[in-house]
Amino acid sequence: MVDVSQHDLVPEHTVLDEGSVDDVLEEYDIDRTDLPKIKRADPALPDEAEVGNVIEIVRNSRTTDEAVVYRLVVE
């Protein structure tokens, strides 16, 4: 079976620690539940990701080189 999380086209997914989550939420003046969602079953998620974690996704971007987005892990 292919591990899609290791595929070249899948952007880097990282579980944020609570301190970093607080910084992100404060920066954007939002609550955790306001973040876009990602399902726990998504094969691109790291194995250690749990429901309620916030994931940082770093994608390649034509205009800014890198685009950073955040997702809340849900069931």
N, CA, C and O atoms as CSV, one atom per row, in Angstrom:
chain,resi,resn,atom,element,x,y,z
A,1,MET,N,N,0.832,-1.180,0.000
A,1,MET,CA,C,0.000,0.000,0.000
A,1,MET,C,C,0.882,1.250,0.000
A,1,MET,O,O,1.959,1.253,0.596
A,2,VAL,N,N,0.432,2.286,-0.655
A,2,VAL,CA,C,1.194,3.529,-0.769
A,2,VAL,C,C,0.913,4.434,0.426
A,2,VAL,O,O,-0.240,4.612,0.818
A,3,ASP,N,N,1.959,5.001,0.998
A,3,ASP,CA,C,1.815,5.962,2.095
A,3,ASP,C,C,1.706,7.352,1.471
A,3,ASP,O,O,2.716,7.952,1.103
A,4,VAL,N,N,0.467,7.867,1.351
A,4,VAL,CA,C,0.266,9.139,0.654
A,4,VAL,C,C,0.917,10.304,1.379
A,4,VAL,O,O,1.242,11.311,0.750
A,5,SER,N,N,1.115,10.192,2.680
A,5,SER,CA,C,1.736,11.297,3.414
A,5,SER,C,C,3.179,11.529,2.973
A,5,SER,O,O,3.740,12.594,3.230
A,6,GLN,N,N,3.784,10.545,2.313
A,6,GLN,CA,C,5.160,10.673,1.839
A,6,GLN,C,C,5.253,11.065,0.365
A,6,GLN,O,O,6.350,11.163,-0.183
A,7,HIS,N,N,4.115,11.287,-0.272
A,7,HIS,CA,C,4.093,11.637,-1.690
A,7,HIS,C,C,4.581,13.071,-1.882
A,7,HIS,O,O,4.331,13.930,-1.037
A,8,ASP,N,N,5.273,13.330,-2.985
A,8,ASP,CA,C,5.833,14.657,-3.278
A,8,ASP,C,C,4.777,15.751,-3.353
A,8,ASP,O,O,5.067,16.905,-3.035
A,9,LEU,N,N,3.568,15.418,-3.765
A,9,LEU,CA,C,2.533,16.424,-3.948
A,9,LEU,C,C,1.731,16.722,-2.679
A,9,LEU,O,O,0.912,17.642,-2.672
A,10,VAL,N,N,1.952,15.969,-1.625
A,10,VAL,CA,C,1.242,16.203,-0.365
A,10,VAL,C,C,2.062,17.194,0.461
A,10,VAL,O,O,3.226,16.931,0.763
A,11,PRO,N,N,1.462,18.338,0.832
A,11,PRO,CA,C,2.212,19.327,1.607
A,11,PRO,C,C,2.504,18.827,3.017
A,11,PRO,O,O,1.881,17.881,3.498
A,12,GLU,N,N,3.449,19.469,3.660
A,12,GLU,CA,C,3.862,19.096,5.013
A,12,GLU,C,C,2.735,19.382,6.013
A,12,GLU,O,O,2.205,20.492,6.052
A,13,HIS,N,N,2.375,18.390,6.810
A,13,HIS,CA,C,1.353,18.514,7.851
A,13,HIS,C,C,2.052,18.330,9.202
A,13,HIS,O,O,2.742,17.332,9.412
A,14,THR,N,N,1.874,19.291,10.117
A,14,THR,CA,C,2.518,19.235,11.416
A,14,THR,C,C,1.496,19.506,12.516
A,14,THR,O,O,0.690,20.430,12.401
A,15,VAL,N,N,1.525,18.711,13.570
A,15,VAL,CA,C,0.667,18.955,14.728
A,15,VAL,C,C,1.297,20.083,15.546
A,15,VAL,O,O,2.469,20.011,15.916
A,16,LEU,N,N,0.506,21.132,15.827
A,16,LEU,CA,C,1.012,22.257,16.612
A,16,LEU,C,C,0.875,21.972,18.104
A,16,LEU,O,O,-0.076,21.322,18.537
A,17,ASP,N,N,1.845,22.471,18.892
A,17,ASP,CA,C,1.718,22.377,20.346
A,17,ASP,C,C,0.754,23.471,20.811
A,17,ASP,O,O,0.475,24.410,20.064
A,18,GLU,N,N,0.250,23.354,22.027
A,18,GLU,CA,C,-0.791,24.266,22.520
A,18,GLU,C,C,-0.339,25.723,22.545
A,18,GLU,O,O,-1.146,26.620,22.301
A,19,GLY,N,N,0.926,25.971,22.835
A,19,GLY,CA,C,1.432,27.347,22.829
A,19,GLY,C,C,1.343,27.969,21.448
A,19,GLY,O,O,0.955,29.129,21.306
A,20,SER,N,N,1.701,27.199,20.431
A,20,SER,CA,C,1.624,27.684,19.053
A,20,SER,C,C,0.171,27.877,18.620
A,20,SER,O,O,-0.149,28.819,17.894
A,21,VAL,N,N,-0.706,26.974,19.074
A,21,VAL,CA,C,-2.132,27.101,18.748
A,21,VAL,C,C,-2.671,28.407,19.323
A,21,VAL,O,O,-3.381,29.142,18.637
A,22,ASP,N,N,-2.336,28.698,20.580
A,22,ASP,CA,C,-2.790,29.938,21.208
A,22,ASP,C,C,-2.311,31.151,20.430
A,22,ASP,O,O,-3.062,32.110,20.252
A,23,ASP,N,N,-1.061,31.120,19.960
A,23,ASP,CA,C,-0.514,32.231,19.172
A,23,ASP,C,C,-1.289,32.426,17.874
A,23,ASP,O,O,-1.601,33.558,17.504
A,24,VAL,N,N,-1.602,31.334,17.180
A,24,VAL,CA,C,-2.344,31.397,15.912
A,24,VAL,C,C,-3.748,31.956,16.148
A,24,VAL,O,O,-4.203,32.837,15.418
A,25,LEU,N,N,-4.426,31.441,17.166
A,25,LEU,CA,C,-5.788,31.889,17.447
A,25,LEU,C,C,-5.812,33.369,17.832
A,25,LEU,O,O,-6.724,34.103,17.449
A,26,GLU,N,N,-4.812,33.794,18.585
A,26,GLU,CA,C,-4.728,35.205,18.975
A,26,GLU,C,C,-4.417,36.091,17.759
A,26,GLU,O,O,-4.994,37.166,17.602
A,27,GLU,N,N,-3.511,35.632,16.915
A,27,GLU,CA,C,-3.136,36.404,15.724
A,27,GLU,C,C,-4.334,36.667,14.820
A,27,GLU,O,O,-4.499,37.772,14.303
A,28,TYR,N,N,-5.169,35.646,14.633
A,28,TYR,CA,C,-6.318,35.774,13.744
A,28,TYR,C,C,-7.607,36.165,14.487
A,28,TYR,O,O,-8.652,36.349,13.864
A,29,ASP,N,N,-7.526,36.292,15.827
A,29,ASP,CA,C,-8.671,36.667,16.664
A,29,ASP,C,C,-9.868,35.751,16.398
A,29,ASP,O,O,-10.969,36.207,16.091
A,30,ILE,N,N,-9.613,34.434,16.528
A,30,ILE,CA,C,-10.650,33.430,16.289
A,30,ILE,C,C,-10.617,32.390,17.403
A,30,ILE,O,O,-9.673,32.334,18.191
A,31,ASP,N,N,-11.663,31.567,17.454
A,31,ASP,CA,C,-11.699,30.414,18.353
A,31,ASP,C,C,-11.228,29.186,17.584
A,31,ASP,O,O,-11.228,29.173,16.353
A,32,ARG,N,N,-10.833,28.172,18.308
A,32,ARG,CA,C,-10.368,26.925,17.690
A,32,ARG,C,C,-11.417,26.362,16.722
A,32,ARG,O,O,-11.070,25.867,15.649
A,33,THR,N,N,-12.692,26.437,17.100
A,33,THR,CA,C,-13.763,25.879,16.272
A,33,THR,C,C,-14.025,26.690,15.006
A,33,THR,O,O,-14.748,26.232,14.121
A,34,ASP,N,N,-13.448,27.890,14.906
A,34,ASP,CA,C,-13.592,28.706,13.696
A,34,ASP,C,C,-12.652,28.252,12.577
A,34,ASP,O,O,-12.831,28.638,11.422
A,35,LEU,N,N,-11.666,27.443,12.912
A,35,LEU,CA,C,-10.713,26.963,11.911
A,35,LEU,C,C,-11.402,26.009,10.938
A,35,LEU,O,O,-12.352,25.321,11.311
A,36,PRO,N,N,-10.928,25.966,9.695
A,36,PRO,CA,C,-11.421,24.929,8.774
A,36,PRO,C,C,-11.092,23.559,9.357
A,36,PRO,O,O,-10.157,23.422,10.146
A,37,LYS,N,N,-11.854,22.559,8.970
A,37,LYS,CA,C,-11.724,21.221,9.557
A,37,LYS,C,C,-10.990,20.258,8.613
A,37,LYS,O,O,-10.978,20.430,7.395
A,38,ILE,N,N,-10.381,19.240,9.230
A,38,ILE,CA,C,-9.787,18.134,8.492
A,38,ILE,C,C,-10.148,16.861,9.260
A,38,ILE,O,O,-10.038,16.820,10.485
A,39,LYS,N,N,-10.570,15.846,8.552
A,39,LYS,CA,C,-10.989,14.605,9.217
A,39,LYS,C,C,-9.781,13.795,9.690
A,39,LYS,O,O,-8.744,13.747,9.028
A,40,ARG,N,N,-9.943,13.168,10.839
A,40,ARG,CA,C,-8.877,12.347,11.415
A,40,ARG,C,C,-8.474,11.226,10.463
A,40,ARG,O,O,-7.331,10.770,10.487
A,41,ALA,N,N,-9.400,10.786,9.634
A,41,ALA,CA,C,-9.124,9.691,8.702
A,41,ALA,C,C,-8.346,10.143,7.472
A,41,ALA,O,O,-7.990,9.308,6.642
A,42,ASP,N,N,-8.072,11.437,7.330
A,42,ASP,CA,C,-7.329,11.926,6.163
A,42,ASP,C,C,-5.941,11.284,6.157
A,42,ASP,O,O,-5.207,11.405,7.138
A,43,PRO,N,N,-5.575,10.616,5.088
A,43,PRO,CA,C,-4.296,9.891,5.070
A,43,PRO,C,C,-3.064,10.802,5.110
A,43,PRO,O,O,-1.961,10.316,5.361
A,44,ALA,N,N,-3.217,12.080,4.875
A,44,ALA,CA,C,-2.065,12.982,4.907
A,44,ALA,C,C,-1.688,13.399,6.326
A,44,ALA,O,O,-0.604,13.939,6.544
A,45,LEU,N,N,-2.574,13.154,7.291
A,45,LEU,CA,C,-2.295,13.550,8.669
A,45,LEU,C,C,-1.187,12.701,9.282
A,45,LEU,O,O,-1.064,11.514,8.980
A,46,PRO,N,N,-0.378,13.322,10.149
A,46,PRO,CA,C,0.621,12.535,10.875
A,46,PRO,C,C,-0.071,11.516,11.784
A,46,PRO,O,O,-1.196,11.751,12.226
A,47,ASP,N,N,0.576,10.408,12.062
A,47,ASP,CA,C,-0.001,9.352,12.890
A,47,ASP,C,C,-0.373,9.843,14.288
A,47,ASP,O,O,-1.327,9.349,14.888
A,48,GLU,N,N,0.380,10.814,14.807
A,48,GLU,CA,C,0.136,11.272,16.177
A,48,GLU,C,C,-1.014,12.286,16.283
A,48,GLU,O,O,-1.366,12.694,17.390
A,49,ALA,N,N,-1.598,12.692,15.166
A,49,ALA,CA,C,-2.702,13.656,15.191
A,49,ALA,C,C,-3.931,13.046,15.835
A,49,ALA,O,O,-4.317,11.921,15.520
A,50,GLU,N,N,-4.550,13.804,16.750
A,50,GLU,CA,C,-5.751,13.358,17.436
A,50,GLU,C,C,-6.856,14.384,17.235
A,50,GLU,O,O,-6.589,15.537,16.898
A,51,VAL,N,N,-8.096,13.961,17.442
A,51,VAL,CA,C,-9.236,14.864,17.348
A,51,VAL,C,C,-9.011,16.024,18.319
A,51,VAL,O,O,-8.673,15.807,19.483
A,52,GLY,N,N,-9.198,17.244,17.843
A,52,GLY,CA,C,-8.990,18.441,18.660
A,52,GLY,C,C,-7.654,19.109,18.419
A,52,GLY,O,O,-7.473,20.269,18.789
A,53,ASN,N,N,-6.699,18.398,17.799
A,53,ASN,CA,C,-5.404,19.007,17.462
A,53,ASN,C,C,-5.566,20.010,16.337
A,53,ASN,O,O,-6.498,19.927,15.536
A,54,VAL,N,N,-4.641,20.962,16.291
A,54,VAL,CA,C,-4.575,21.900,15.172
A,54,VAL,C,C,-3.362,21.511,14.338
A,54,VAL,O,O,-2.267,21.296,14.858
A,55,ILE,N,N,-3.585,21.427,13.035
A,55,ILE,CA,C,-2.545,21.021,12.092
A,55,ILE,C,C,-2.101,22.242,11.288
A,55,ILE,O,O,-2.927,23.009,10.795
A,56,GLU,N,N,-0.788,22.407,11.165
A,56,GLU,CA,C,-0.226,23.438,10.297
A,56,GLU,C,C,0.149,22.758,8.983
A,56,GLU,O,O,0.865,21.757,8.971
A,57,ILE,N,N,-0.344,23.315,7.880
A,57,ILE,CA,C,-0.049,22.766,6.561
A,57,ILE,C,C,0.732,23.817,5.786
A,57,ILE,O,O,0.270,24.946,5.617
A,58,VAL,N,N,1.912,23.441,5.318
A,58,VAL,CA,C,2.757,24.359,4.556
A,58,VAL,C,C,2.746,23.900,3.108
A,58,VAL,O,O,3.248,22.827,2.774
A,59,ARG,N,N,2.161,24.738,2.252
A,59,ARG,CA,C,2.030,24.409,0.828
A,59,ARG,C,C,2.942,25.302,-0.002
A,59,ARG,O,O,3.277,26.416,0.400
A,60,ASN,N,N,3.332,24.803,-1.151
A,60,ASN,CA,C,4.023,25.638,-2.119
A,60,ASN,C,C,3.024,26.613,-2.714
A,60,ASN,O,O,1.854,26.280,-2.902
A,61,SER,N,N,3.491,27.823,-3.009
A,61,SER,CA,C,2.613,28.848,-3.565
A,61,SER,C,C,3.344,29.574,-4.681
A,61,SER,O,O,4.529,29.886,-4.558
A,62,ARG,N,N,2.649,29.837,-5.748
A,62,ARG,CA,C,3.260,30.570,-6.862
A,62,ARG,C,C,3.543,32.016,-6.503
A,62,ARG,O,O,4.506,32.598,-7.003
A,63,THR,N,N,2.724,32.605,-5.646
A,63,THR,CA,C,2.856,34.030,-5.351
A,63,THR,C,C,3.696,34.342,-4.121
A,63,THR,O,O,4.333,35.393,-4.064
A,64,THR,N,N,3.708,33.444,-3.133
A,64,THR,CA,C,4.443,33.741,-1.898
A,64,THR,C,C,5.480,32.685,-1.539
A,64,THR,O,O,5.995,32.695,-0.421
A,65,ASP,N,N,5.795,31.784,-2.443
A,65,ASP,CA,C,6.706,30.662,-2.206
A,65,ASP,C,C,6.097,29.617,-1.273
A,65,ASP,O,O,6.080,28.431,-1.601
A,66,GLU,N,N,5.595,30.049,-0.112
A,66,GLU,CA,C,4.956,29.136,0.826
A,66,GLU,C,C,3.661,29.753,1.334
A,66,GLU,O,O,3.592,30.955,1.586
A,67,ALA,N,N,2.649,28.931,1.479
A,67,ALA,CA,C,1.389,29.350,2.086
A,67,ALA,C,C,1.154,28.449,3.293
A,67,ALA,O,O,1.202,27.224,3.186
A,68,VAL,N,N,0.901,29.067,4.434
A,68,VAL,CA,C,0.668,28.311,5.667
A,68,VAL,C,C,-0.814,28.405,6.002
A,68,VAL,O,O,-1.376,29.498,6.068
A,69,VAL,N,N,-1.445,27.248,6.213
A,69,VAL,CA,C,-2.854,27.190,6.593
A,69,VAL,C,C,-2.986,26.287,7.811
A,69,VAL,O,O,-2.104,25.478,8.100
A,70,TYR,N,N,-4.094,26.436,8.516
A,70,TYR,CA,C,-4.325,25.682,9.737
A,70,TYR,C,C,-5.655,24.959,9.634
A,70,TYR,O,O,-6.605,25.480,9.049
A,71,ARG,N,N,-5.728,23.748,10.207
A,71,ARG,CA,C,-6.935,22.948,10.193
A,71,ARG,C,C,-7.133,22.315,11.577
A,71,ARG,O,O,-6.169,21.954,12.252
A,72,LEU,N,N,-8.388,22.192,11.978
A,72,LEU,CA,C,-8.753,21.527,13.210
A,72,LEU,C,C,-9.114,20.081,12.897
A,72,LEU,O,O,-9.929,19.828,12.010
A,73,VAL,N,N,-8.523,19.135,13.608
A,73,VAL,CA,C,-8.799,17.719,13.379
A,73,VAL,C,C,-10.140,17.361,14.032
A,73,VAL,O,O,-10.349,17.597,15.222
A,74,VAL,N,N,-11.042,16.786,13.228
A,74,VAL,CA,C,-12.347,16.345,13.720
A,74,VAL,C,C,-12.521,14.867,13.414
A,74,VAL,O,O,-11.783,14.287,12.618
A,75,GLU,N,N,-13.519,14.268,14.069
A,75,GLU,CA,C,-13.811,12.852,13.836
A,75,GLU,C,C,-14.324,12.703,12.455
A,75,GLU,O,O,-14.639,11.592,12.029
